[in-house]
Amino acid sequence: MSPPPLTVTAPSSSPPFRYISIEGPIGVGKTSLAQRLAERWSMRTVFERPEDNPFLERFYRDTARYALPVQLHFALQRAQQVQDIAAACVADKPLITDFMTQKNGLFARLTLTEDEWQLYRTLATRIETPAPAPDLVVYLQASPEVLFARIQKRARALELQITDAYLRALCEAYNTFFYHYDHTPVLTVNAEHLNPLESDTDLALLAERIETMRGRKEFFVKGTSL
């Protein structure tokens, strides 16, 4: 017997959560998904803006040399973004971001040597301020092969220097982080066959899944009922 056809509900006029963070590795589609969901639910956005980091291009060319300055610049940037997030929460404005401040050390721990990591933590601790926790984290997953293909396809000069080894290590770091993360509810989404940027149907399917999220850790794979 064939399964019943999927029913896509009409867009909701209000967000199901007041503060949603979209997370995942480079190339998985965080920013475009956050933008589309923000438009759907009339939410304010705060985006990460990696292009504002003057060390990032050099970091992708020479990771060992530029890992510390690139991470320190991101730490300063996130300190400002925490203020933007806190202001939106205080004003009770629905908010969606394409990052979560709670994983600030993930990239640094992956790329810094032990002594650089200790220096980074000392400095970052002095500038970091506690950030409101999201009501829901949507963690987008995809294989390194899929991510690498997407990065090549969108052909951003800054990203074309990313190596396969770095991308694989990053995916593993994200998976490890979210395996242990339990501070807020997490919806893990297999994004390999999901295209909410170009497909209104895919966007509606994912939005409906977010709206019906009730547990602490749930999974969404297109075409299944996980």
N, C-alpha and C positions, 0 to 999 in steps of 0.2 A: 504494500500500500504506500502511495506517495505521501510525504509529509504535507500538512496543510500549508498554503501559501503564507509568507510572512506579511504581517500587517504593519504598515508604516503609519504612525499616528501623525496628526497635524502638529505643527510647531507649537510649543508651549509659549505663552506670553511672558512667563517669569522663570528665572533660573531655579533649578531644583536645589542648588546649594548657593550660599552667599559668597563663598570664596573657593574657587577651583584652580588647581595647578596642573598644567600639562607637563609631563616629564618624559625623558628618553634620550638616547644618544643622538649624535649629529646625523642629520639626514632623514630622521624618522617622521618628520612632519609636525613638530610641536607648534611652531608659530602659526602655520596656516590653519591648523585645527583650532587653536585658541581664537584666532581672528573670526573664523566662521561661527564658532559657538557664541562668541561675544555678540556678533550681529544677530544671531538667532534669539538670544535671551536678553539683549540690551544690557550687556555687562561692560564695565570699565576694564581696560587692559593695561598691564604692565609687562613689557617685553625686555628680554635680556640684553640686546644690542651688542653682540660680540664684535661687530664692525667698528665700534668705538674704541676698542682696545688696540693701541698703536703697536703692541708687541706681538700680536697674534700671528700675523703673516710670517714674521721672523721665527716664531715658535714652531710653526709647521715645517719650516726649512731646517731648523736646527733646534730640536726639542731640548736637548741637554743644556744648551747655553741660555735659552730664553724662558725656560719653564718658570723660574722664580719671578721675574718681572711680570710675566703675563698673568700669573696667579695673584700677585699682589694688586695689580690693576683691577682684576675682577673683584677682589675683596673690597676695594674702595668703591667700585661701581655698585656692588650689592648693598653696601652700607647706605647709599642714597636710595636705592630701590626699596629697602626695608621701610624707610620713612614714607615712601609713596604708598606702599601696601598698608602700613599702619593707618595712614590718613584715610584711605578708602574704607578700611574696616571701622574706624571711629565714626565716619560719616554714614556708615551703614549702606554703602553703595556696593552692589554686586560686582565682584571682581574676578577676573580670570587672568592667569599668568602663564608664560611658556617656560617657567622654571620654578623650582622651590628652593628657598634659601636654606632649608634644612640639610641639603646635600652639598653645602658649600665646599667641604673639604674633599669631595670625591675626585675631582680632576687634579687637585694639588697632590693628594696622596699617590695618585697614579703616576705622576710625572716628576716629582721632586726626589732628590736624594734624601737620606735620613737627616743630615744636618740642615739642609734647606727646608725640609718639612718642619723641623723644630723651630727654625727662624720664622717661617710662614705662620705657624700656629701662634707664636708669641705676638707677632705684629697683628695678625687677624683678630685675635682675641681682644686686643685693645680698641679696635675700631668697630667690631661687630656689636650690634644691639639686638636683643631678642625680637624675633619677628612673629607675628600672628601665624598660627598653624593653619593650613588650608582645611576646609571642611571635607574636601575630597581631592585625592591625587589621581589623575589618569596617567598611568605609566604605559607609554607606547613602546612596544617591542618589535624588533625585526632582526633578521640574521645579518651578520657583517657583510655577506655577499649582496643582499638586497640594499643595504645602506650604501655600500660602495657604488653600486650601479646608479642609485638615485643621486648621489653626490656628483658622479660623472655626468649624469644627464642634465642637472641644473647648472653645471659648469660655472660655479662661482669661483673666481680666480683665487680667493682666499682659501677655499676648501680643497682645491684640486691637488694641493700638496700633501694632504692627509694620507698617511700610509695605511696599508692593509693591516699591518701589525698593530698600529695604534688603535685602529677602529675595533679590532678584535679584543684588545685589552680593555677598551672603553665599554664595550658591550658586557664583558665579564664583570667589570666593576659595577655597572648599573644593576646587573642581575643579583650580585652579591649584596649590594646596598638594599635593594627592595626585598630580598629574602629575609633580611633582619629587621627591616623598618616596620614598626607597628604603632607609630604615634597618631596616625590618622587613617581613615579608610582609604584603600587603594583599589582602583579598578585597573587591572592589567589587560591591555588590549593588544592582540596580535594584529599589527598594522601592515603585514606583508601583502594582504589581498584587500586592503581597505583603502579607499581613495576619497575621503570626505572633502578634499579640496575641489575635485572635479565632478564628483558624483553626489547629487542631492539625496539620492536614495541611501548611499552609504552614510552620509552625514545624519540623516534622519534615524537610521538604525542605531548608530552610536549614541545620538542624543537620547533616544528612547531608553537605551540601556543605562545611561547615566541617570535618567529620571527615575528608573526603577531600582537603582542601587540601594540595598538595605544592609548588607553585611559589612564586615571590616575588610575582608579581602575577597574579591571576586574577579572573574575572568570573562573576557569577551573575545570570541573568535567568530568572524563572519560566517554565517551558515550553520552554526551550532547553537546549542542552548546551554553552554557551560555556565 
